Amino acid sequence: MKKVIEYTVYVALIVILGAMVLFGTKAYNHAIVYEEATKELVTYHDAGQQASLKLEEFAKSLLGDLYDDDLKMEMDKVRDKQESAMLKAQENTLYFMILLALLLILSLPISLQAFTLFGSIAALMTLILGLITPILMVTIHKEVEYLGDIVLSFESKGVIGSIVKLWETGDIVVAIVILLFSVVVPVLKVLSLLIVSIFMNSPFAHGIIKFFKMIGKWSMVDVFVVAVFLVYLTANKGDVSRADVEMGLYFFLAYVIVSMLGSLSADRMLQKLKG
C-alpha cells in the first residue's frame, strides 16, 4: 500500500512539472507581449507624436464627435493590449509559483533524494525562465511644456539580453561578472544537485561532493548579483525616472530559494550516506 501511494505521488509530481512548463511558457510569452506592447506605447510618447495628440485633442474639443481622434484610439488599443498581457503574465506566474510550492511539499515526505531530484529540476526550470524573461524595464522621461510627458529612452532586458548589451557597449567586466554568477555558477549548482540526487549511491556521486560543497558556498552570491544588477541598470546615467520590475526577477528569485532548499536537502542526504 505504501508503495502504491509513493508511486501515485511520483506520478502527481511529474504531472505538476508538466503543468509548470505550461504555465511558465505562458508567463514568458505574455511577458514578451507586454514588453513589445510597452515598446509600441513608448513610441506615442516622443515629441512628434505628443504634438499630434495635442492637436487631436484640440480638434476634438472644437468639433466633438465630428472628428475621429485616430491616434488616441490606436494608443488606447495598445494600452489595453499591454494591460491584458501584464495581467496574464502575472496570473500564469502565480500559478507557476503555486505549483512549485506544491511540488516541494509533496516531494519532501517521500525522501531527501526525491526532494533533491524534483527540487533541482524545478530550480533548473525557474533558472531558465529567470534568465530569458525580461527582468527590468527602465524609462527615462521628461516633462516638456505644452507637450507633456516625453520618453527620452526605454530599455527592457532579461539577464541574457543585458549581458549581451553590456558586452557590446564595452562594459566587459560587468558582463563577465553577471555571466559568471547569474548563469555559469547557477547552472553548475543545479547540475551538481541533479547528479547527486540521481547517482547518490554510486562512487561517482561521492567524487563530486567537494565540488558540490564549493558551489554551495556561492548560494547567496546569486541574490547579491541580482541586487547589484538592478542597481547598475537603474544607476543615474541621465534622468532615470522609472524602473519597473518584470516577471523574470520573480522566476530568478524563485530559483535562488529552491536551489538553496535543494542544497540543504542534498547536503543532509550525503551526510546520511557517509554516516
Number of C-alpha atoms within 10 A of each C-alpha: 6 7 8 9 11 14 13 12 17 17 12 15 21 14 13 17 19 12 16 24 17 13 20 24 18 18 28 23 16 25 26 20 18 25 22 17 20 19 16 15 19 18 16 21 20 18 17 12 16 19 16 16 20 15 13 18 16 12 15 15 11 11 11 12 9 9 13 13 17 11 14 16 11 13 18 13 13 20 17 13 17 22 15 15 22 22 15 18 25 18 15 21 25 16 15 25 18 12 18 23 13 13 23 20 12 16 22 16 12 15 12 19 24 20 23 31 23 25 30 28 20 24 31 21 19 27 26 18 24 25 21 18 29 25 26 22 19 18 19 18 19 15 10 10 8 9 17 15 15 21 17 16 15 17 14 21 22 21 25 20 16 22 21 17 15 17 15 11 10 10 13 15 11 15 21 15 15 22 18 14 19 25 17 12 18 24 17 14 25 26 17 23 29 22 17 26 25 15 13 17 12 10 9 12 17 17 11 15 17 10 13 23 15 12 17 21 10 14 19 12 16 19 17 12 17 19 11 12 20 15 11 12 17 20 11 11 9 11 14 18 12 12 17 11 14 22 23 27 21 19 25 27 17 20 26 21 15 24 27 19 18 29 25 14 23 27 20 14 19 19 10 9 11 8 6
